[in-house]
Amino acid sequence: MSLDELFIREDMREFIPREEVFTFIASLEGEEFRALESRRTIATEFAGKRYFVKYHRGIPSAEIFKNLMQLRLPIVSARNEWRAIKRLHELGILAPRIVAYGKRGLLPQTCESFIVTEDVGTQLNLEDLTRDWGTNPPPFAEKLALLKELAGISQLMHRHGICHRDFYICHFLISGHQASTGKKLTLIDLHRALVKKNLAIRWVIKDVGSLYFSALDLGLTKRDLLRFIRFYSGGSLRTALKEKRGFWDDVLSRAMKLKSRHS
């Protein structure tokens, strides 16, 4: 078998065989989270530990054409997620740990790939945590810490050329306070992510606008939003609003378009 790319973490090699690895991954059973024509996501166990498995198979030409006509980049393999997670770890942003990854084939129609990641240990996401903030606000210190971490993650990944493309609060898992780092949020679902040397501003606007859209019903105050802008900008609020006013207007426009589309 000729492989374009294959990685299996050393401690997982007794559970995931190199030989016929794609057949092995495709035949795994477990709790199913997604089952599409070209992509399947399950949770399974090896030696009593839980892992998430995403298996991609060739995407039909018609689906590729449909995505391109809608000005969307089609998801053709697990390579986007592999690159994005590796880069996030390099930047110190919490994301699932990769234990195995493979890709073979060049054409999108015949490409086959997979990625296996550790379970982060929780399914509680930021949307769940903040669902009743409008009627039952959290302690100010807790809200401020989450806003600051969320803005910091967003700014850091965008500054280093990473666009999530599904950047909603439900894709941040609450992994518990880590005493060594003070971090609490783990970013997941990176299968559509882009990693670019020079990330076009339109991708950043889409990401931040999507994030704002997903937080519209949290009961955030104007001051909360201004705090996020200040944290994201990394400087004074006055400078951010003066020099980047067009950017934040575009972010708001993106959020309102999403809201009208989903109302």
C-alpha positions in Angstrom: 0.0 0.0 0.0 1.4 3.4 -1.0 0.6 6.1 1.6 0.9 9.8 1.0 0.9 10.5 4.7 0.7 8.4 7.9 1.2 9.1 11.5 0.4 6.8 14.4 1.6 7.9 17.9 3.9 5.4 19.4 1.7 4.4 22.3 -1.2 3.7 19.9 0.6 1.4 17.5 -0.5 -1.8 19.3 -4.1 -0.7 18.7 -4.0 0.9 15.3 -2.1 -1.3 12.7 -0.1 0.2 10.0 -1.0 -2.5 7.5 -4.4 -2.0 6.0 -4.9 0.9 8.3 -7.6 2.5 6.2 -9.7 -0.6 6.1 -9.3 -0.9 9.9 -10.3 2.7 10.5 -13.3 2.4 8.1 -14.6 -0.7 9.9 -14.4 0.7 13.5 -17.7 0.8 15.4 -18.7 3.2 18.1 -21.1 6.0 19.1 -21.9 7.7 15.8 -22.0 11.5 15.8 -22.0 12.1 12.0 -22.7 10.0 9.0 -22.4 11.7 5.6 -21.7 10.2 2.2 -18.1 11.3 2.4 -17.4 11.7 6.1 -18.1 9.7 9.3 -17.4 10.6 12.9 -17.6 8.2 15.8 -16.4 7.8 19.4 -14.7 4.5 20.2 -12.4 3.0 22.8 -9.0 1.5 22.8 -7.8 -0.1 26.1 -10.7 1.5 28.0 -9.9 5.1 26.8 -12.2 7.1 24.6 -11.2 8.5 21.2 -12.9 10.3 18.3 -12.4 9.0 14.8 -13.1 11.0 11.7 -13.0 9.0 8.4 -13.1 10.8 5.1 -13.7 9.1 1.7 -13.8 10.5 -1.8 -16.2 13.4 -2.3 -18.3 13.2 -5.5 -17.6 15.7 -8.3 -21.1 17.0 -8.1 -20.6 17.9 -4.4 -17.4 19.6 -5.1 -19.1 21.6 -7.9 -22.0 22.5 -5.6 -19.7 23.8 -2.9 -17.7 25.9 -5.4 -20.9 27.4 -6.8 -21.8 28.4 -3.3 -18.4 30.0 -2.9 -17.5 27.4 -0.2 -14.3 25.4 0.0 -15.2 21.7 0.0 -13.9 19.4 2.7 -11.9 16.7 0.8 -9.8 15.2 3.6 -8.8 15.2 7.2 -5.6 17.1 6.3 -7.1 20.5 7.2 -7.9 19.3 10.7 -4.5 17.7 11.1 -2.6 20.9 10.1 -4.9 23.2 12.2 -4.6 21.1 15.4 -0.8 20.9 15.1 -0.6 24.6 14.6 -2.9 25.4 17.5 -0.8 23.2 19.8 2.3 25.1 18.6 0.6 28.3 19.6 -0.4 27.0 23.0 -4.1 26.9 22.2 -6.0 23.9 23.7 -7.3 21.5 21.1 -7.8 17.7 21.0 -4.6 15.7 20.9 -3.9 13.7 17.7 -3.0 10.0 18.1 -3.3 9.0 14.4 -3.7 10.5 11.0 -3.5 9.2 7.5 -4.2 10.3 3.9 -3.8 8.6 0.5 -4.7 9.7 -2.9 -4.5 13.0 -4.7 -7.8 13.5 -6.4 -10.7 14.7 -4.2 -13.0 12.1 -5.7 -10.7 9.2 -4.7 -8.8 10.6 -1.7 -9.2 8.7 1.6 -8.1 10.0 5.0 -8.7 9.8 8.7 -7.8 11.5 12.0 -8.0 10.0 15.5 -8.0 12.3 18.5 -8.1 11.9 22.3 -11.4 12.6 24.0 -10.9 15.9 25.9 -12.9 14.5 28.8 -16.1 16.7 28.6 -18.9 17.4 26.3 -19.9 20.6 28.1 -19.5 23.5 25.7 -19.6 27.3 26.0 -23.1 27.5 24.6 -24.3 25.1 27.3 -22.5 27.0 30.0 -23.9 30.3 29.0 -27.4 29.3 28.0 -29.1 31.0 31.0 -26.8 34.0 31.3 -29.6 36.3 30.2 -31.7 35.4 33.3 -29.0 34.1 35.6 -25.8 36.1 35.0 -22.5 34.5 36.2 -20.1 36.2 38.6 -18.4 39.1 36.9 -14.9 37.6 37.4 -16.0 34.3 35.6 -17.5 36.2 32.7 -14.5 38.4 32.3 -12.1 35.5 32.4 -14.0 33.7 29.7 -14.3 36.8 27.5 -10.6 37.4 27.8 -9.7 33.8 27.0 -12.1 33.6 24.1 -10.8 36.9 22.6 -7.2 35.8 23.2 -7.7 32.5 21.4 -9.4 34.3 18.5 -6.8 36.9 18.1 -3.8 34.5 18.4 -5.1 32.0 15.8 -6.1 34.7 13.3 -2.8 36.5 13.7 -1.0 33.2 12.9 -3.1 32.5 9.8 -5.7 30.1 11.2 -9.4 30.4 10.3 -11.8 28.0 11.9 -14.7 28.5 9.5 -17.3 27.1 12.0 -16.4 29.6 14.7 -19.3 29.3 17.2 -19.3 29.2 21.0 -20.6 25.6 20.8 -17.2 24.6 19.5 -15.4 25.6 22.7 -15.5 22.9 25.3 -15.2 23.8 29.0 -12.3 21.6 29.9 -11.9 22.9 33.5 -9.3 25.3 34.9 -5.8 24.2 34.3 -3.7 25.4 37.2 -0.4 25.4 35.2 -1.8 27.6 32.4 -5.1 29.2 33.6 -6.8 28.0 30.4 -10.3 26.6 30.4 -11.4 26.5 26.7 -10.6 23.7 24.2 -11.3 24.4 20.6 -12.8 21.5 18.6 -14.4 20.6 15.2 -11.6 21.9 13.0 -12.3 19.8 9.9 -13.1 23.0 7.8 -10.2 25.0 9.2 -7.8 26.9 7.0 -4.1 27.4 7.7 -2.6 30.1 5.6 0.6 32.1 5.5 -1.4 35.2 4.8 -5.0 34.9 5.9 -7.3 37.3 4.0 -9.2 39.7 6.2 -12.6 38.3 4.9 -11.9 35.0 6.6 -11.2 36.8 9.9 -14.4 38.8 9.6 -16.4 35.6 8.9 -14.9 33.9 12.0 -15.4 36.8 14.4 -18.9 37.6 12.9 -19.9 34.0 13.4 -18.6 34.0 16.9 -20.7 37.1 17.7 -23.8 35.7 16.1 -23.5 32.6 18.3 -23.3 34.8 21.4 -26.2 37.2 20.5 -28.7 35.6 23.0 -26.4 35.4 26.0 -27.4 38.7 27.5 -24.0 40.3 26.9 -24.0 44.0 27.7 -22.4 46.7 25.5 -19.6 46.8 28.0 -19.0 43.1 27.5 -18.7 43.5 23.8 -16.4 46.5 24.2 -14.2 44.4 26.5 -14.0 41.6 23.9 -13.0 44.2 21.3 -10.3 45.5 23.6 -9.0 42.1 24.4 -9.0 40.9 20.8 -7.3 44.1 19.6 -4.6 43.9 22.3 -4.4 47.6 22.8 -6.6 50.5 23.9 -10.3 50.4 23.1 -10.2 53.9 21.7 -7.5 52.9 19.2 -9.3 49.7 18.3 -12.6 51.6 17.5 -10.8 54.4 15.7 -8.4 52.4 13.6 -10.4 49.2 13.0 -13.9 50.7 12.9 -14.5 49.3 9.4 -13.5 45.8 10.6 -15.9 45.8 13.5 -18.7 47.2 11.4 -18.1 44.3 9.0 -18.2 41.8 11.9 -21.5 43.2 13.0 -22.9 43.0 9.5 -21.8 39.4 9.2 -23.5 38.5 12.5 -26.7 40.2 11.5 -26.8 38.4 8.2 -26.4 35.0 10.0 -29.2 36.0 12.4 -31.6 36.9 9.5 -30.7 33.6 7.8 -31.4 31.5 10.9 -34.5 33.4 12.1 
